[in-house]
């Protein structure tokens, strides 16, 4: 199985700050990586697919990059509505695996 | 607009079988290139994939749950189902159904989730 790790586990930043979250796969997954945003009590929401493609309707301040084993999710200017937990997920092969999550809040 | 809705008991006794159904509306469950899956989230914890199914019936399961899990499809009702047997308190979680595929094999549509508590 492909293991996914994320860092940091939590981040506190000010409104307008640039926030970067990293995700690492235990083996190469090409660009088969997705990022999700989950707010309390809600289902996860797809933000980024294929490592860097922005899902329709997602604000352009969100971007993704990387390939192989190392990936990054960037929020270019943190907004109050971005407070959530962010998960990466490898889509290369079954079994599907998720990262442990990164909690983002406002300083 | 595609919508998914989970349904089923919110309380299950230990050792019994958890049964949930996901009803798909606004699109066909028999569409090519899509897998339909179940993901769960224990309270305060992360996401765990349970398994996925293709409309033709082929399935993939999380190895840690495989002995207890069955995912099946009823295309005539545009539904797919989850059965998890011999449940314990560790199976208490919010259970989500979701569609995989279309956008880089990611889960692009999710149900709202349903909390299932295992308790006597």
Interface residues (C-beta under 8 A of the other chain):
Chain A: X1 X31 X32 X34 X36 X38 X42 X43 X44 X45 X46 X49 X50 X51 X53 X55 X87 X89 X91 X94 X95 X96 X97 X98 X99 X100 X101
Chain B: X37 X46 X47 X48 X49 X52 X60 X61 X62 X63 X96 X98 X100 X103 X104 X105 X106 X107 X108 X110 X111 X112 X113
